[in-house]
Amino acid sequence: MSDYIADETGPDAAPIESIEQLLEHFERGSKPRSEFRIGTEYEKAAVDRRTGAAIPFSGPRGVESVLRKLADHYGWEPHEEEGRIIALSGGPGEITLEPGGQIELSGEPYATLHEADDELREHVRQIVAVGDELGIAFLGLGIQPFSTLDEIEWVPKKRYAIMGPYMRKVGTMGQRMMKQTATVQVNLDFSSEADAMQKMRVATGIGPILNALFANSPISDGKPNGYLSYRGHIWTDTDNSRSGILPFVFSPRAGFIDYVEWALDVPMYFVKRGKTYHDLTGVPFRRFWKEGAAGLRATVGDFALHLSTLFPEVRLKQYLELRMVDSQPPESMLALSAIAKGILYEPDCMLGAWDLVKDWSFEERVQLNAAVHRTALATPLRKYRVQDLARELIDIAEEGLKRQDCRDARGENEAIYLERARDDARRGRCPAELVLERWNAGRRTATDLVELTAYRLPAAA
């Protein structure tokens, strides 16, 4: 959850006088196809290598110590809040923290996945080296596997101190989402309003297939939780006013105005002035705009910050974010990016992916999204299983990547990042099933699970 930082001298600083300013905020994100880039955000849970327990934020073997060593060893620039290190910059990319100490690399936007792969390999090399010094492992899972909610220390960021208590008022699992879960997210560009909404429609439509393919959070609180993507299930009762599948994106007439109108009615968390967060939990942004609050008047920057606190499966800012997938092992992290790039950056392939899902009713979409959290690729839909759709989706993505023909130094195109996902789809087995197979075979200790899922130094490219 990267922090939004407003430009205090540009359009973001302007008080909101009309809804057209909010539409213009999105329109400024449009760019020519030649400038399209793709960015990936990688979250990972950090645990004590011996016990599997979530490491604290504080202390000599805590998250803050990891950040400090990354800065000392590799030249990252620390960023502090009230004297505590809570982020690093100067990468490439930035390193930020989720509320329970999950460490996130917000990768740079790149023209090719090969560049992203180089960035990810270097990041893994750095954190594994620091983790080895401290006896810490970083897990390729979508959830903390052993520590309970109360055993995980909050990261001392002001925004989390506001969000945490509010989550208890609006759902039963919001603090689980904040402190236990980890995801991989993909950021994509658009060329126009029509292009943005088409990409949003297709990405939302295929979302349940992607969630099933990458389901990877079957163990939590030290035992199987009954789900293959428990992280996905947690989102069904976190804060439904700001999350889930947005029905209006499936209208062929949907536009920026629909997203703006929805966002205006979602309750806020806070606004920020300088380094001060003002608690506005429960106040719809529309009311803040019309009436003001806490002696403040709404700006376009406040709206942009509000957008970063909305959590639909596909989020619209000045780019698009796909947010529906559990975190993965490093060797699978770029598979979602590969699927997204192959499908959403190739018009024919985007239409082909839409053909797979366009006839579903909204009720079927919601039901399927809930069902895949338990049964992933084996989930039935009409006369198919999700596995069948996942195989077709990967074939479409592979065709798109071949057409784009971005090759690395060995002459390989970007379809190489689909290999593990393609194998999983052919076998009908998501990553969570491998974890459960090991667990059910009797290897149920923290040592075994950490050994199975821990990040390792990447092989030479």
MINU-92723 format. One record per atom (N, C-alpha, C): x, y, z. Coordinates in steps of 0.001 Angstrom, whole numbers, plus 500000, padded with zeros to 6 digits. Example, Ala and Ser with C-alpha at 12.3 -4.5 7.8 and 13.67 -1.06 7.14 Angstrom:
513190494310507800;512300495500507800;513200496700507800;512850497750507080;513670498940507140;512900500030507870;
This chain:
500844498821500000;500000500000500000;500884501235500000;501362501638498826;502262502764498733;501522504054499064;502215504954499758;501612506230500115;501542507136498897;500387507806498730;500268508814497686;500839510122498217;501666510783497420;502250512065497797;501774513103496801;501012514089497283;500437515087496397;501493516076495933;501305516573494712;502112517667494195;501495518965494708;502166519626495619;501587520785496283;501651522046495437;502207521979494225;502295523151493370;501530522985492059;501094521778491734;500427521508490467;498923521403490624;498277520698489680;496812520568489710;496289519922490984;497099519072491625;496634518411492843;496325519402493960;496985520556493941;496813521518495034;495526522323494910;494866522250493760;493700523103493525;492495522641494334;491773523560494977;490498523191495602;489530522674494544;488692521739494917;487740521162493972;486556522103493815;486402522623492601;485278523503492292;484200522771491505;484617521744490733;483656521029489902;484122519600489704;483191518765489302;483518517355489091;484442517175487888;484451518176486993;485333518095485826;486800518003486239;487169518624487354;488560518530487821;488929517097488177;487972516339488707;488241514954489075;488349514080487835;487536514381486824;487654513655485564;488993513966484898;489407515229484956;490688515612484365;491856514912485056;491705514626486355;492770513906487068;493042512566486406;491978511833486051;492160510562485360;492670510771483942;492138511767483255;492523512003481866;494014512304481735;494595512917482756;496027513209482701;496879511942482710;496273510809483048;497007509550483022;497136508948481628;496351509408480673;496389508841479321;497735509107478670;498222508126477906;499496508286477206;499468507464475934;500297507804474948;500321507009473712;500821505597473971;500371504686473129;500733503274473284;502254503087473312;502980503922472580;504433503796472535;505080504044473895;504346504690474797;504874504993476128;504335504062477210;503578503030476818;503044502096477802;504181501409478551;504008501276479833;504930500559480693;504115499609481575;504813498706482241;504155497810483186;504982497767484461;504301497903485593;504976497868486883;504383496778487760;505204496225488644;504750495149489526;505111495495490959;504189495212491873;504407495442493301;504411494083493998;505467493831494751;505698492506495326;505678492600496850;504696491976497491;504637491935498947;505077490559499433;505704490553500615;506106489278501179;506066489339502701;505645488227503317;505651488096504769;507049487715505229;507480488286506347;508790487992506930;508595487234508234;509348486140508416;509178485292509591;510529484914510182;510499484530511442;511660483927512089;511927482582511416;513130482399510927;513426481199510153;513250479912510966;513442479966512285;513344478757513117;511919478451513537;511138479494513872;509815479271514458;508667479519513489;508926480233512389;507859480591511462;507010481748511936;507304482304513114;506509483419513645;506818484700512889;505810485549512731;506020486852512109;507049487642512909;508021488221512222;508984489037512952;508310490342513364;508730490929514474;508144492196514893;508640493334514007;508037494489514170;508599495668513527;509857496114514261;509795496093515580;510866496637516416;511907495572516741;513033496028517270;514026495114517809;515130494772516842;516162494075517350;517354493782516541;517105492808515405;516016492044515468;515689491107514385;514287491402513862;513983492700513756;512676493114513273;512733493745511894;511569494153511436;511444494721510094;512268495999509961;512257496826511002;513035498060510919;514523497754510757;514993496695511405;516394496306511246;516679495831509830;515708495146509205;515871494744507805;516053495979506929;515191496983507130;515301498200506326;516626498913506570;517040498936507814;518301499625508140;519480498931507449;519494497606507470;520587496882506825;520543497034505306;519350497053504721;519251497289503286;519840498655502928;519555499649503777;520108500982503539;521625500982503696;522105500331504746;523550500326505012;524329499569503938;523795498439503506;524543497561502597;524406497953501130;523234498505500758;522947498653499331;522607500083498918;522731501037499810;522595502427499426;521183502960499325;520199502235499860;518843502766499892;518782503974500835;517857504880500547;517669506065501389;516508505836502350;516754505858503667;515666505626504626;514707506820504698;513442506503504955;512432507528505227;511820507223506587;511741508231507414;511299508042508791;509955508721509045;509257508174510006;508051508793510542;508160508712512055;508200509885512681;508373509975514136;509577509160514607;510683509288513845;511930508672514252;512083507208513932;511116506589513259;511200505168512889;511306505039511378;512131504119510904;512273503890509465;511058503115508975;510340503689508010;509123503033507526;509127502851506006;510205503266505314;510275503094503865;511705503363503407;511993502916502177;513280503160501535;513029503611500099;513872504501499608;513778504920498213;515176504914497602;515227505224496308;516515505301495633;516955504025495001;515993503126494730;516217501773494288;517002501554493025;516469500935492002;515158501186491431;513993500725492307;512888501444492120;511702501174492907;511789501753494298;510780501464495092;510730501866496485;510364500664497331;510803500661498565;510446499607499506;509581500226500585;508387499698500743;507433500209501724;506948499062502595;506170499397503606;505697498399504562;504181498379504614;503631497187504619;502224496990504930;502046496987506453;500806497052506931;500585497295508363;501155496258509309;501268494988508870;501809493949509729;503277493669509486;503957494586508816;505378494406508548;505690493667507260;504665493388506437;504946492803505130;505792493814504342;506844493331503716;507769494201502996;507416494176501516;507244495363500952;506806495479499559;507852496222498732;508196495639497606;508944496358496588;507944496892495574;507849498213495479;507046498842494429;507978499068493245;507898498160492274;508859498178491186;508666499342490241;509718499671489534;509659500713488514;508774500249487352;508148501189486642;507455500821485399;508461500606484273;508370499459483624;509328499094482585;508615498809481270;509367498934480185;508819498596478873;508709497095478683;509591496329479338;509579494872479176;509637494175480533;509166492942480529;509234492124481737;510649491659482019;511487491632481016;512885491257481246;513565492262482177;513249493547481995;513799494565482894;513252494388484307;511967494092484407;511370493848485719;511999492632486385;512314491614485599;512945490415486136;514317490743486717;515086491580486032;516388491989486564;516219492705487902;515238493593487968;514972494325489210;514580493380490340;513683492435490049;513224491501491068;514363490612491551;515197490131490641;516325489282491038;517263490019491986;517535491275491703;518415492042492577;517751492266493947;516462492531493948;515743492712495211;515794491438496052;515535490299495419;515576489028496144;516984488777496683;517985489054495866;519368488866496324;519642489700497577;519170490928497593;519426491808498726;518685491354499981;517406491056499862;516664490723501081;517042489350501621;517388488408500733;517827487100501222;519146487246501974;520059488063501455;521334488267502140;521127488897503511;520272489918503587;519987490553504877;519254489582505791;518311488830505231;517588487855506041;518509486798506626;519494486357505860;520449485370506364;521248485925507543;521574487197507494;522288487816508615;521453487803509891;520148487969509742;519271488156510898;518475486908511275;518605485835510515;517810484641510793;516354484806510408;516121485550509330;514764485860508870;514562485240507488;513360484694507268;512981484182505953;511827485023505415;511795485166504095;510703485854503409;509946484811502610;508633484770502794;507847483652502287;507069484016501030;507069483089500066;506268483230498864;504877482696499086;504141483313500016;502774482931500365;501897484179500393;500581483981500330;499651485098500372;499192485471501750;499732484812502795;499301485122504158;500369484658505140;500443485333506284;501304484859507370;500798483492507820;501633482454507825;501094481118508073;500909480733509535;501667481332510474;501625480839511846;501146481876512863;501562483096512758;501224484083513791;499773484525513683;499122484616514839;497756485114514888;497773486631514792;496599487184514604;496474488631514438;497091489386515605;496798488955516822;497274489677518007;498774489524518220;499387488541517583;500821488315517743;501664489151516776;501017489872515873;501735490638514860;501751492110515259;502941492678515340;503079494080515742;502674495008514593;501936496058514924;501585497073513936;502821497872513533;502934498168512253;503929499139511798;503474500524512257;504349501305512895;503918502568513499;503807503712512489;502913503533511519;502617504611510583;501301505262510984;501241506578510866;500058507307511323;498803506864510578;498925506594509303;497749506212508527;497183504881509019;498049503959509459;497559502673509940;496887502811511301;497329503769512099;496684504015513394;495259504512513215;494970505133512085;493605505570511776;492809504431511152;493421503732510208;492704502682509486;492370501487510363;493293501087511240;493113499864512018;491835499836512838;491604500820513716;490363500814514500;489106500913513635;489180501675512551;488011501824511676;487627500492511042;488628499660510728;488336498378510099;487414497518510954;487530497618512259;486662496822513140;485199497246513042;484944498441512546;483579498956512453;482887498562511154;483653498182510144;483068498023508816;483188496594508266;483713495673509040;483846494288508597;484501493461509684;484498492152509472;485064491259510487;486516490895510232;487031491180509014;488368490686508671;489307491776508167;488970493034508404;489801494113507895;491198494129508482;491303493848509771;492641493844510362;493440492622509912;492782491526509611;493486490398509003;494072490822507656;493256491503506848;493761491978505566;495005492828505767;494944493735506713;496035494678506905;497301494000507402;497189493133508398;498361492629509107;498872491271508625;498016490482507971;498423489112507644;498631488842506157;497933489558505278;497924489154503878;499043489798503070;499359489151501952;500371489654501017;499905489358499593;500211490257498685;499723490129497320;500808490519496336;500564490212495072;501347490775493973;500365491561493113;500746492786492748;499865493664491991;500569494115490721;499772494382489704;500304494812488413;499697496154488042;500546497084487598;500120498420487199;500272498584485695;499215499098485055;499147499181483600;498733500573483151;499180500965481985;498818502248481398;497593502119480503;497011503283480176;495905503346479221;496098504554478318;495475504500477128;495660505561476141;494529506571476125;493392506210476705;492207507066476655;491207506567477689;490155507323477861;489085506884478761;488500505560478287;488219505448476989;487638504204476470;488573503027476688;489872503233476470;490851502167476662;490931501772478133;490921502763479020;490975502470480456;489788501625480884;488607501988480429;487416501269480877;487334499882480254;487813499736479012;487838498396478427;488796497492479190;489968498008479501;490930497211480269;490385496881481646;489718497838482266;489155497597483587;488070496522483525;487255496572482465;486169495595482298;486741494189482109;487705494060481212;488269492741480921;489025492211482134;489850493058482768;490633492599483916;489732492186485066;488667492936485305;487720492555486359;487020491254485990;486661491113484710;485963489908484264;486785488645484438;488083488719484141;488929487524484264;489494487380485680;489177488317486559;489724488305487913;489551486990488660;488347486387488678;488206485108489391;489094484004488840;489349484005487530;490243483006486941;491661483216487461;492086484470487518;493426484769488007;493555484428489483;492545484740490258;492587484404491682;492732482904491876;492019482129491064;492098480666491164;493464480155490755;494000480686489672;495278480217489147;496416480457490132;496346481563490874;497444481940491761;497091481780493248;496022481054493568;495628480862494967;496792480286495766;497122480938496903;498370480575497587;498353480985499051;497214480780499729;497154481165501148;496296480183501948;496699478884501992;495857477868502622;496123477634504107;497231478180504631;497605477949506029;497642479296506743;496912479401507849;496974480613508673;496706480226510119;497209481040511022;497069480754512458;497555479346512799;498506478831511994;499134477549512292;498392476319511839;497357476474510996;496586475300510553;495908475605509226;495475474573508494;494709474818507269;493440475605507586;493133476571506738;491991477454507014;490755477109506199;490827476054505390;489670475651504599;489564476329503248;490525477158502918;490520477889501649;491850477658500935;491814477815499605;493053477840498845;493566479272498703;492627480217498640;492986481633498716;492221482264499883;492777482081501076;492148482715502236;492294484231502146;493391484696501556;493532486130501345;492342486666500537;491965485948499471;490819486378498686;489543486383499506;489339485352500321;488143485298501154;488104486446502160;489245486796502709;489290487885503684;488702489162503099;488922489390501812;488408490609501190;486893490630501092;486221489490501271;484764489489501166;484094490110502375;484843490317503480;484259490998504632;485319491876505297;485889492745504490;486864493709504995;486227495083505103;485763495609504003;485031496882503963;484364496927502606;483154496394502529;482517496173501238;482127497460500529;482139498590501231;481836499851500566;482953500282499628;484159499735499810;485300500182499003;486020499049498299;485470497842498324;486192496702497747;485249495818496944;485827494803496316;485031493838495578;484970494130494081;483963493549493430;483748493696491990;482783494856491771;483169495813490948;482332496989490698;481382496697489545;480071496719489781;479128496316488723;479131497229487510;479383498530487700;479241499450486573;480294499239485501;481426498576485830;482476498428484812;482026497523483669;480979496734483866;480532495820482826;479567496475481846;479210497723482080;478396498454481112;479285498949479979;478891498741478722;479704499265477616;479750500785477592;478882501439478355;478868502897478408;479635503444479613;480283502579480378;480987503021481581;482115503979481212;482328504968482072;483387505936481853;483981506399483163;484900507340483087;485523507882484290;484479508414485259;483402508973484730;482388509574485602;481793508528486546;481647507301486083;481077506252486929;482004505945488102;483293505883487831;484251505621488914;484298506798489878;484251508026489347;484253509209490211;483033509218491113;481870508968490547;480632508994491355;480676507925492440;481193506749492106;481332505701493128;482303506137494216;483463506647493808;484491507027494779;484020508159495696;483235509065495167;482760510186495979;481888509721497138;481213508611496985;480307508142498032;480944507135498980;482213506759498737;482912505859499648;483420506658500842;483201506181502074;483729506887503253;485246507001503220;485749508078503735;487179508360503746;487851507702504937;489177507685504903;489998507378506067;490569508665506659;491209509480505816;491936510644506331;492242511596505186;492666512793505535;493369513681504614;494698514036505264;495637514499504448;496966514788504943;497348516222504596;497850516938505573;498385518269505364;499796518294505940;500781518459505069;502153518346505537;502400516936506022;502837516789507275;503063515474507864;501918515033508773;500847515820508811;499737515553509725;498591514861509005;498146513736509573;496954513054509091;495754513501509920;494685513873509232;493448514261509897;492441513130509718;491968512592510826;491058511448510826;489675511888510334;489263511372509177;487924511644508637;487180510342508376;487470509309509172;486849508006508948;485333508131508968;484716507503507982;483263507464507898;482638508613507144;483412509631506789;482872510789506070;482981510533504566;481856510453503828;481972510279502379;482731511448501757;483532511143500742;484315512223500138;483405513304499573;482241512939499091;481326513930498537;480948514968499592;480728514512500826;480389515445501890;481572516341502244;482770515753502264;483966516554502518;484126517623501447;483886517245500192;483984518206499097;482964519332499267;481719518987499549;480658519982499586;480683520832500850;481057520221501985;480911520911503276;482227521195503971;483298520529503554;484550520632504284;484485519821505568;485626519668506214;485695518924507477;487012519258508152;487011519219509474;488207519485510278;488848520821509904;488006521783509474;488515523080509077;489237523077507748;489080522010506953;489810521864505695;488853521857504512;489371522278503372;488625522251502124;489249521213501196;488421520473500492;488902519371499658;489661519875498447;490793519224498157;491587519490496964;491604518262496067;492079518457494835;492232517323493924;493219516315494510;494255516810495199;495197515902495846;494544515057496923;493589515637497655;492855514848498644;492084513718497961;491498514021496819;490759512996496084;491714511910495602;492899512298495112;493882511304494661;494319510415495819;494515510992497003;494847510188498188;493696509241498527;492474509734498440;491290508903498690;491251507724497719;491580507963496453;491591506879495468;492532505759495874;493644506111496532;494623505093496941;494138504272498120;493020504648498743;492458503895499863;491203503125499449;490944503034498160;489854502214497636;490440500894497165;489695499801497355;490281498477497142;489447497555496259;488933498028495126;488259497081494225;489263496117493609;488758495075492976;489642494087492370;490554494717491315;490040495702490592;490854496496489673;490649497951490043;491726498640490372;491636500018490872;492084500992489784;491330502078489665;491649503123488698;492288504306489409;493469504669488958;494096505933489349;494526506599488038;495711507122487951;496182507604486648;496839506467485878;496614505289486341;496936504019485705;496015502997486339;496050501779485873;495206500711486406;496026499769487269;495421499265488340;496069498303489226;495230497027489310;495827495903488980;495195494599489185;495593494111490562;494574493795491419;494840493619492839;494300492287493380;494002491319492543;493202490164492973;493974488881493235;495303488975493342;496116487751493348;496960487645494621;497036486422495169;497927486142496292;499388486320495893;500216486683496870;501652486749496617;502170485366496238;503272485358495499;503816484140494907;505284483967495273;505844482787495042;507297482636495106;507942483527494044;509188483953494242;509813484854493266;509788484329491838;509953483023491669;510003482476490316;508655482554489595;507575482829490341;506243482962489738;505710484391489801;506467485300490391;505955486646490639;505564487386489368;506268487168488284;506002487928487067;504969487272486160;504394486156486586;503395485487485745;502146486331485570;501690486956486649;500510487823486529;500809488988485589;501987489584485729;502366490684484838;502400490212483387;502887488998483171;502951488462481815;501558488261481230;500643487735482039;499267487562481563;498652488913481252;498832489870482160;498242491194481965;498813491872480727;500116491820480542;500752492477479393;500337491814478087;500323490492478077;499963489790476857;498534490024476433;497644490160477392;496221490319477078;495841491789476931;496190492604477904;495647493966477968;496425494967477128;497616494604476672;498375495484475775;498316495017474324;497440494085474017;497283493586472656;495782493554472356;495260494485471539;493803494632471396;493066493354471021;493582492583470068;492893491345469686;492842490356470843;493923490304471600;493973489371472724;493038489824473846;492914491123474007;491971491619475008;490542491221474637;490210491311473369;488885490869472930;488721489362473110;489785488603472847;489714487159473037;489481486783474482;490152487474475410;489940487207476835;488529487581477246;488024488685476711;486663489109477050;485643488089476556;485909487480475406;484983486463474891;484802485309475873;485834485015476682;485733483917477648;484723484205478752;484516485482479071;483769485830480293;482619486793480055;482406487227478830;481462488327478594;480014487946478847;479667486674478749;478263486263478866;477827486010480305;478727486103481268;478353485837482652;477475486964483197;476513486589484003;475735487608484724;476583488149485869;476160489296486392;476906489849487525;476832488906488722;475695488260488913;475547487323490026;476505486146489865;476687485663488634;477643484574488402;479067485029488715;479387486256488381;480736486765488658;481001486791490161;480032487289490912;480203487379492362;480295485988492976;479426485082492529;479435483721493068;480723482994492724;481200483170491496;482434482513491103;483608483071491891;483633484374492073;484723484984492815;484810484421494228;483654484193494858;483645483609496205;484022482134496172;483569481404495149;483799479960495101;485267479621494872;485973480395494039;487359480036493740;488263480200494959;487830480955495946;488644481064497157;488798479701497833;487798478843497680;487861477507498295;488409476451497342;487984476468496096;488273475335495209;489103475705493987;489473476954493844;490431477416492838;490110476862491448;491067476185490823;490918475766489435;489883474666489243;489518473965490300;488507472908490193;487080473447490241;486911474743490422;485585475335490563;484793475203489264;483552474702489324;482749474590488106;482038475909487779;481861476150486499;481027477264486029;480364476822484740;479025476732484782;478269476220483650;478831474849483253;479259474683482029;479743473360481607;481259473230481703;481906474241482293;483359474251482372;483830474156483817;485138473956483956;485830474236485201;486716475458484973;487057476138486042;487918477305485910;489257476917485299;489713475701485550;490951475230484934;490926475387483417;489797475041482785;489686475135481333;489843476580480875;489228477498481627;489316478908481272;490731479442481492;491385478978482553;492753479423482832;493693478992481716;493525477778481205;494383477309480118;494186478168478874;492948478494478560;492696479347477393;493253480741477614;493115481254478814;493603482595479112;495115482681478930;495821481675479384;497283481671479233;497666481544477765;496931480763476995;497213480670475567;497053482037474889;496014482773475273;495787484099474695;496917485043475088;497308484998476367;498395485857476830;499701485524476110;499960484240475901;501185483840475215;501211484378473785;500075484322473115;500002484863471759;500281486365471776;499726487081472745;499969488513472830;501434488841473049;502083488090473914;503501488339474189;504362487994472974;503980486970472242;504734486638471029;504604487750469999;503425488324469894;503238489435468952;504075490646469365;504154490911470648;504946492056471118;506440491805470925;506848490546471000;508192490099470625;509298490897471321;509190491015472640;510247491656473432;511201490555473897;512440490595473452;513372489500473697;514485489923474651;514960488942475424;516078489197476314;517385488885475593;518480488939476344;519799488743475730;519968487345475149;519171486378475633;519261485011475113;518305484768473961;517542485809473585;516602485672472489;515232485162472893;514959485084474210;513673484587474698;512663485733474751;511416485475474320;510392486496474501;509752486360475882;508842487263476177;508316487358477551;507395486204477930;507057485343476991;506234484176477325;506935483239478301;508256483384478485;508947482519479452;508424482723480864;507832483878481150;507339484140482509;505982483483482762;505431482837481747;504161482117481893;504360480642482214;505587480159482203;505800478711482207;505202478020483426;505455478546484613;504933477881485818;503410477948485874;502855479101485524;501397479223485528;500773478292484494;501431478150483339;500920477238482323;500927475803482842;501990475415483519;502053474065484081;500963473855485127;500754474849485976;499704474732487002;498328474593486363;498071475380485317;496766475306484661;496567473951483985;497599473404483385;497470472100482737;497181470997483746;497829471093484906;497625470080485948;496367470332486759;495841471557486691;494672471901487495;494990472062488963;496232472488489266;496672472612490653;497276473992490875;496702474723491818;497224476042492155;498357475889493176;499145476940493434;500260476821494384;499841476359495774;498643476759496214;498194476370497554;498096474860497714;497790474159496644;497635472708496743;498977472014496960;500040472578496429;501369472034496729;501692472206498204;501350473376498755;501594473633500178;500802472645501028;499537472442500711;498704471527501488;499156470078501332;499636469751500156;500137468382499944;501286468085500894;502200469035501009;503326468861501942;502806468804503387;501873469675503710;501319469727505063;500631468410505414;499791467942504511;499012466731504790;499857465465504754;501045465552504205;501957464405504214;502676464259505537;502337465124506478;502894465013507818;503984466013508129;504395466811507158;505455467797507384;504804469119507779;504337469146509026;503485470247509479;504192471213510406;505467471180510455;506185472071511353;506519473367510640;506825474377511449;507224475668510889;508459475514510021;509406474685510473;510645474499509719;510357473972508322;509443473016508220;509115472435506916;508459473466506002;507493474214506544;506779475172505707;507700476311505270;508539476769506178;509491477818505815;510446477304504747;510926476088504908;511845475520503921;511186475417502548;509900475085502523;509184474929501255;508955476263500561;508676477316501321;508163478552500724;509113479743500815;510276479599501457;511174480737501651;511829481177500351;512016482494500229;512805483037499122;514221482481499177;514788482219497996;516156481777497867;516887482647496864;518184482607496901;518949483377495939;518596482911494534;518328483849493615;517923483454492272;519067482818491508;518686481884490639;519683481299489752;520163482356488754;521315482159488232;521852483114487252;520924483197486045;520719484425485577;519812484631484427;520438484059483158;
